[in-house]
Amino acid sequence: MIIFPAIDLFEGKAVRLFKGDYKKMTVYGDPVTIARDFLKSGATHIHIVDLEGAKNGETPNFDTVVAIKKATGLFCEVGGGVRSIDVVEKYLSAGIDRVILGTAAVNDRAFLQEAISRFGERIAVGADVKDGYIAVKGWIEKSNVTCDDFFKDMQSIGVKTVICTDISKDGAMQGTNRELYKRLNKTYSVDITASGGVSSIDDVVALGKCGMYGVIIGKAYYTGAVSIAEAIEVAK
């Protein structure tokens, strides 16, 4: 199982939100410095989200994302506001390894299919789950697509990687939704990265037993609850 330490970007800084609420934001400082700390801890991958982009569909933190990649050389995946092929190409041609489609995967089928046909495994899809439905636009709106319908759909299109976040758990430090991830992993043949609520090494161990492809560690790193080095060790 791959450990993905997370960096959420807002105005060029590393931040965390509480349950996706932009009004409940904690600022943690320079993203490149944090990324270098991940590298020192033995990380091989980084998960990056442009929170401003997620709201407005643009790429205000593009330069910061590229700076993280250049400073560390780690496998970088990025999401947040990726709603056109031009933006996908912009990231991939700048050396970013994988681009995550969120809102666009729900609302723009033609774009998703084009992205998958052109870039294959370099495209991942974000499944942000709120009360059993997929949320869009930086988690602000709930769609009418259920979690299971979405997973069935992504599998049929040929999506290789789905990053699944239980919004109710995100940033709350109350543990992760193990039952959800176990069920999804048994039911669908996509690679699932679990996100949201990882608050202890026990969560990491449990998600490994659920057969996850990856796990994203966000707030637990920033508060010191989980050491990236230890998480990588147990994930092996």
HUHUKA-V363273 format. One line per field, one symbol per residue. psi: psi as a letter, one per 40 degrees, with the letter a starting at -180 (. if undefined). burial: # if it has 9 or more other C-alpha atoms within 8 Angstrom, else .. Layout:
# HUHUKA-V363273
psi=???
burial=???
This chain:
# HUHUKA-V363273
psi=hhhgiihhhhfeihiiihfeheeghhheahddddddddddeeieihhhhgdddddeeagdfdddddddddddeihhiiigegeiddddddddeeehdihhhcddddegddddddddddebeehihhghhhfeihiiffedihaehidddddddddddehdhhhhhhddeheefeiigddddddddddieihhhhiheheidddddddddefidihhhcddddeedhhddddddde.
burial=##########.#########....#..#.###.###.##..##############.#####..######.##.##########.#.##..##...###########..#.######...##.########..#######..#..###..###.##...#########.#####.####..##..#..#.############.######.############...##.#####.##.
